[in-house]
Amino acid sequence: MLKLGLPSKGRLMDQCFDWFGARGLALSRTGSDREYAAIAAAAEVEPVLLSAAEIPRELAAGRIHLGVTGSDLVQDRLADWQGQVLELAPMGFGQADLVLAVPAAWTDVETLDDLDAVAAAFRAAHGFRLRIATKYHRLVRDFLRAHEVADYQLVDSQGATEGTIRNLTAEAIADITSSGETLRANHLRVLTDGLILESQATLYAARAADWTPDDRAAYRTLAARLGVMSHPY
Amino acid sequence: MMAAKGAARAVADRLHAALLAEGALPVEAPILLPADTLLDLYGEDIRARAYVTADPLRGEMMLRPDFTVPVVQIHMSEGAEPARYAYKGEVFRKQERPSARAIEYLQVGYEVFDRDDPTGADAEVFALFARLLAPLSLRPVTGDIAILRAAVAGLRTTDARKAALLRHIWRPMRFRRLLDRFGRARPPRLVLTDAAPLIGLRSQTEVDRRLAALADDCAAPPISEEERALLDAILDLSAPAGQALAHLGDLAKILHAIGPAVTRMGARLAALDRRGVAAASLPFEASHGRTTMEYYDGFVFSFHAADPALPPVASGGRYDALAAHLGQGGGQSIPAVGGIFRPGLVADLGGL
């Protein structure tokens, strides 16, 4: 049985059902509204409803064959994500950008070069590294290392990240934004070269899953319907 | 493939004993180190390389990624100068990508804190490593970050530009960007205006100060083509140390600021000769050490096996500034030079 991990709630779940439905795989919830269960019209596919944040881990462990979640979550939560999962299809919804933002009133800062220079001056003036609040530690660290930015530190923020600067627990933030409205409302501005990742809901295959001959056959049928590659395993 | 642990440990014991026979004091360092000191020193990059764990009372701790910091701290709190220390033990390095590199391996190290004769101490450490590793016929590489620093400090440009370049000596891409930028005349940049209220810890004074610095920088003349070419000639220099010294001596006639550092390099080569190392033929690369540890600020060296995929079998250098950074601003610098061996690699290559 081909296990397909899907986000268990809200708009993301509805859009997933629509996406698969439009490609001939009807999915529907079963039981009460509060029960996390679903069935597929195709007998060989077993939908598994999971928290979107846990789907990367389930894919890495191979407990599901396929999974839908944001590319931000996969690329941040999994080290060497390309070695653990295979990207089958970007799905065209759930778009959000991971961006680096600073107070809009920092009129001396437009780019990463500026941020790097400010980090040096900030550390000299305050005695500690300039703090960037985020929950996307791996993505942000890899990005800043690739651009050779120095004298910063990451501080963990699992929510309301835009508020950390006002609360004096960070000087800059890296967070997901879709319209930029929350950033503006919190008097923040994105650096011109501060786009870390353009994320969207994406269908992945798990390299570590146990792909039995039956699973492979089921997958080939599904792949033909979805128009994605036929040999991910 | 790393040697079996037993073989690596036998090599480590032998190297450690050889260092003690040279008069080094044995030091022990904890395996669990407070994360904040290492993070402050190395920055976020260390998180990608070191295993982080949590102590319920002490907060974030790291599994020892190297011995340098704990050994310097032990020396600062208890040591008398001059001092020579030897240590051995495991270090732990996380790998974010699939890799044949070990995540846990033995290091044996030797550190010298001696302010009377720095070039002599450089030569002492290198000669000792060369002698102990001689059976393996490794390829040594040497370099000298002090010459790069002196070359930057000697540029005819503003102190702010020199400070920016010096800060990024260890980040070659950003160093190059800065040098290119400082080499071009630039129109004053448009100052952003924004009605948003200032939030956060960084004050309006700090913003204004940087805007003034940006304006000053636009007003400063570009670093000349000749000077940039001179700096490139130094950065690209790769030759046997004797030839490199002669070439740097010629460059010092134009770029006087590197004179004292070149003189020290000459003294170091002479000290190496006195210790029986054929110094003139040692490979010298002026940029060696630029992408390794940020706090090497003088002589640097490493020993390599024939297989370029292998990490250095041994490496080290001078890191006078590190102690000052650990001393949290008020700290003074302590002249320090040292290096580490990787006994597991030594065993893989046939042992000593």
HADDOCK unambig.tbl for C-alpha pairs under 7 A between the chains (distance, minus, plus):
assign (segid A and resid 79 and name CA) (segid B and resid 96 and name CA) 5.73 0.50 0.50
assign (segid A and resid 79 and name CA) (segid B and resid 97 and name CA) 6.89 0.50 0.50
assign (segid A and resid 80 and name CA) (segid B and resid 96 and name CA) 6.50 0.50 0.50
assign (segid A and resid 80 and name CA) (segid B and resid 97 and name CA) 5.40 0.50 0.50
assign (segid A and resid 103 and name CA) (segid B and resid 198 and name CA) 6.81 0.50 0.50
assign (segid A and resid 103 and name CA) (segid B and resid 199 and name CA) 6.46 0.50 0.50
assign (segid A and resid 104 and name CA) (segid B and resid 194 and name CA) 6.54 0.50 0.50
assign (segid A and resid 104 and name CA) (segid B and resid 196 and name CA) 6.02 0.50 0.50
assign (segid A and resid 105 and name CA) (segid B and resid 194 and name CA) 5.75 0.50 0.50
assign (segid A and resid 105 and name CA) (segid B and resid 196 and name CA) 5.50 0.50 0.50
assign (segid A and resid 105 and name CA) (segid B and resid 197 and name CA) 6.20 0.50 0.50
assign (segid A and resid 105 and name CA) (segid B and resid 198 and name CA) 5.11 0.50 0.50
assign (segid A and resid 106 and name CA) (segid B and resid 207 and name CA) 6.30 0.50 0.50
assign (segid A and resid 107 and name CA) (segid B and resid 191 and name CA) 6.65 0.50 0.50
assign (segid A and resid 107 and name CA) (segid B and resid 192 and name CA) 5.05 0.50 0.50
assign (segid A and resid 107 and name CA) (segid B and resid 193 and name CA) 6.19 0.50 0.50
assign (segid A and resid 107 and name CA) (segid B and resid 194 and name CA) 6.94 0.50 0.50
assign (segid A and resid 108 and name CA) (segid B and resid 207 and name CA) 6.29 0.50 0.50
assign (segid A and resid 108 and name CA) (segid B and resid 210 and name CA) 6.64 0.50 0.50
assign (segid A and resid 108 and name CA) (segid B and resid 211 and name CA) 5.67 0.50 0.50
assign (segid A and resid 148 and name CA) (segid B and resid 171 and name CA) 6.27 0.50 0.50
assign (segid A and resid 148 and name CA) (segid B and resid 174 and name CA) 6.29 0.50 0.50
assign (segid A and resid 151 and name CA) (segid B and resid 43 and name CA) 6.56 0.50 0.50
assign (segid A and resid 152 and name CA) (segid B and resid 43 and name CA) 6.86 0.50 0.50
assign (segid A and resid 153 and name CA) (segid B and resid 43 and name CA) 6.51 0.50 0.50
assign (segid A and resid 153 and name CA) (segid B and resid 44 and name CA) 5.76 0.50 0.50
assign (segid A and resid 165 and name CA) (segid B and resid 199 and name CA) 6.61 0.50 0.50
assign (segid A and resid 165 and name CA) (segid B and resid 200 and name CA) 4.87 0.50 0.50
assign (segid A and resid 166 and name CA) (segid B and resid 199 and name CA) 5.39 0.50 0.50
assign (segid A and resid 166 and name CA) (segid B and resid 200 and name CA) 5.00 0.50 0.50
assign (segid A and resid 168 and name CA) (segid B and resid 200 and name CA) 5.32 0.50 0.50
assign (segid A and resid 168 and name CA) (segid B and resid 201 and name CA) 5.80 0.50 0.50
assign (segid A and resid 171 and name CA) (segid B and resid 200 and name CA) 6.15 0.50 0.50
assign (segid A and resid 171 and name CA) (segid B and resid 201 and name CA) 6.71 0.50 0.50
assign (segid A and resid 187 and name CA) (segid B and resid 196 and name CA) 5.73 0.50 0.50
assign (segid A and resid 187 and name CA) (segid B and resid 197 and name CA) 6.96 0.50 0.50
